[in-house]
Amino acid sequence: MLGPNDLALSAPPFGHVPLLDRLAPARDAGFTAIAVMPGDIWALEEQGMTAAEVGQRIADHGLGISEVDCTACWLPNQRKLEPTDDMGRLLGSLTPERVIETAARVGARSVTAVEISRIPVDADEAVEAFAAMCDMAAPHGIKIHIEFLPVGGIPDLQSAWRIVEGAGRPNGGLTIDSWHFFRSGSTLEQLAQIPGDRIHTVQINDAPAVPQSDLWNELMTGRLLPGEGSLDLIGLIRTLDAIGSTAPIAVEVFSDKLASQSTAAAVRTLAEAGAAIIRQARTGQ
């Protein structure tokens, strides 16, 4: 069982690195868990490995699987989209049916649900779709969590929580990503009202005090290491601890600077920065 003292390596910033090549660097840097993307598993299955074998390779490195990131085609309006480019085709392939079954095969604890197609989201439809997805995952013991994005159709903590609360499913919850949280204008006071057991994953990163004019560009290329920017990560971690969050904490940084480093160096840098800010929040040192 993974918990709030486990440090996880986020998957998307390392999508260019084959999954098996991330395992030793993550272990050696001190991570105890990793997130995986559906495509990580599908690529290895196409090469002849079973998902169970992939899960065993991860476990053999002393790592747990914190989440599968993500399903991006779970809302009715997402399913209606006609893809016009590679990104659209990728998002359209990330249906809950495929992603949840993949998570079950590999032994993951949870699946992230996102809305990054930037479409209108009907609240009632979202509640119904989220409830159905949670019901699909429940027999596998899998949690489902919404990751809200200020550039997407579920833009902030309150809109995501309304969906989760409306669905009323015990395995339904939230992802708290520090960049999305603070850039969306969500507040620690709002977070303090959320039951801690409904926080299923946490991702930390940092950002300058003044956002870029293009938030999408900042999201994908301009985030900072924890402790390098102006986000109140100390307050965020302390609030999560205060409400009783049991979620592992992942480090997720999309950064051109980080992408220029070797995998081992980048992973080590993330581990050191993440561990330092968590230690500071919890011990003051």
N, C-alpha and C positions, 0 to 999 in steps of 0.2 A: 504494500500500500504506500502510495506516495503522499507526502504531506507538505506543510509549509516550510519545513527545513530542507526540502529537496530543491536543488537548483537544476533547472532544465534548459537545454539548448533548443531554441526555436528553429523550425525547419525552413521556412520560406527564404530567409536571406542566404541559405546554403543550397538552394535548389539546383545550382549548377554543379554541385559536388555529389557524386553518387553516394547513396545512403551508407553503404558499407564502409566507404572511405571516411565518413564522419565519426565512426564509432570510437576508434582508438584516440583521435584527438579530443573528443568529448570526455572520455574516461580519464585520459591523462591530465586534462585541465581541471578536473575536479567536479564535473557535472555528474549527477546521479540519475538523470533522465534525459530523454530527448523527445521532441515532437517529430512526427513524420507526416509527410504529405501522401495523399492517395497515390499519386504518380510514382512516388518512391517504391511503393509496394508493387504496383502494376508493372513497373519496369523490370523488377527482379523476377516476378512471376513469368513475364514474357521470356526471360532468360533461362527458365526452367526451375527456379527455386519455388518452393511453396511458401505461403505467408507464414505458416508455422515455423518453417526453417528460418525465415527472416527474423521472426520474433525471438527464436532461440539464439541467433547470432547476436542480437541486441542484448539479451539477457547474459550471454557468455562474457560480454564486456562489462558486466555489472551495472547495466543501465535499465531503467524502466521506460515505458512509453507513456509520456504525459498526456498526449492527445494526438488525434489525427486532424490535420488542418488542411482542408476544410470541405464542407459542403457549401456550394454557392449557387445551387439551383433548387431551392426548396420552397420558394414562394410562388404562387400562381403566376404572377406577372413575369417572374424570371423564366418560368417554363415556356412562356409564350414567345420569348425573344427568338428572333432568327439571327444566328451568329453571322457576322460579316468579316471577322478577322480571327487570328489564332487565339487571342485572348477570349473572345466570345465563345469560340468552340471549346476551349478549355473549361470555362465557367459552366457551360451547358452540360459538360460531361460529369460535373461534380454533383450528381443527384444524391439525395439521401439514401436511396435504395442501394446504389453502388458503394457509397462511402461507408455507410454503416456496416454493410456486409464485409467490406475490407477491414474495417476496424475490428470486427469480431474475429476475422481469420487471423489477424496478427496479434490479437490479445491486448488491444489498446483500452484504456480506461474511459476515454471520452472522445467526442467529435465536436469541432467548432462549426457553427453556422454563421455565415456572413451574407451581407448584401452589399456588393461592390459594383453592381450593374448600374447604379444610380437611377433607379426606377421609383415611381410612386409606390408606397407601401400602404395598403389598406389594413387598418389595425385589426379588424375582425378576421380578415383572411389570414393575417400573419399569426394570430392566436390559434386558429384552427390548424394551420400548416405546422406550426411548432408543436402543438399537442400531438399531431399525427406522427411527427418525426420522433418525438420522445417515446411514443408507444411502440414504434418500430424498433427502437434501440433497447427498450426495457428488457425484453427476454434475453438479451446478450449481456445484461449488467452494465450497459454503456450509458454514460451521461451525455447530454446534449447542452451546449452553451452558446448563446448568442454573443458574437463579438461586434459591438457597435462601432461605426466609423463616422466621423464628421463629414466625410465625403460620400457617404452612402445613404441609402433610403431608411436606415435605422440609425439616426445620427448621434444619439447620446444615451447616457445611462437611463434616464427616465423612460424614454421610448422603448428601450430594450426590456427594462424591468416590467413595463406594462404588459408586454407580450408574454414574458415568462410567468408573471403572476396570473394573467388571464388564462393561460393554458392549464395551470394548476397541476402540473405533473411533477412528482417528487424527484425525477432524474433530470429535470430541466433547470437551467441556471444561466450564469453569465460568465463571459470572459472579461477581465479588466486589463486592458492594455493602457499603460500610462500615457502614451502619446495620444491615443484616441480619447482617453478620459479627459485630459486637461485641454486639449485642443478643441474638444466639443463643448467646453464650458460647463461640464459636469463638475460637481463639487464634492468635497469630502463629507460635508454635512448630508448630502443626499446618499452617499455611499454608506454612511453610518446607520442609515435606516434599513439597509438591505440585510436579511438574515445571512450570517456568515456561511451557512451550509449551502447557500445558493450561488456562491462564488466557486466555480469549478476550475477555472484556470486564471493565472495572472501572468502578464508579460510586462517587463520593465525596460524602459529606454528613456532617453532624455531629449531635450530640445531647447533652443534658444528662447529667451523671454519673448521676443517679437517673432511671430510666425512669418514664413514666406508668403508672398502674395498667392502663390500656387501651392495650396495645401497638398494636392496629390503628389507634386514633385517632392515636397518635403517628406511626405510619408514614405516614399519609395527610395529616396536617395540621400536625405539630409538629416536623418535622426542622429542623435549623439549617444555616446556611451553613458550609462548611469553615472551620475555625479559630474558630468561635463557641462550640463546645461542648467536651466532655471526651473524645471518642473519640481514640484514638492514631493519627491519620491519618498523622503523620510516620513512625511505626513501620510502618504498613501499607504505605505507598508504598516505604519502604526495603526491606521484606521482599519486595515484588513485584519490585523492581529486582534484589535479590540472587538471586532464583531465576530471573531471566531472562525475566520476563513481557514480551511484546511487544505487549500489548493497549493500545489507546487508553484514555485515562482520561476518563470522562464525569462531568459534574456533574449530580446529580439531587437536587433538594430539593423535597419536598412541604411547603408552608408557607402558612398563611393570610396571613401578613404579606407574603410574596413575591407571592402571588396578587392582592393589592390593588394592585400596581404595574403600570404599563404594560408591554407585552411587551418593548419595547426596554430599559427600565430594569431589569426583572427579569433579562433575559438578560445585560446588562452586569454586573450585580451578581454573577451566578453565575460569569461568566468571570473577573472580578477575584479573587474568593475562591478559585476552583479553582486558577488560575495561581499565586496567592501561596502556597498550602499546598504545592503541588508544588515550587515554587522553594525553599521553606524546607527541605523534606525532602531535596532534592538538593544544595543549596549551603549550607545553614545560614543563609541570609539572608532 
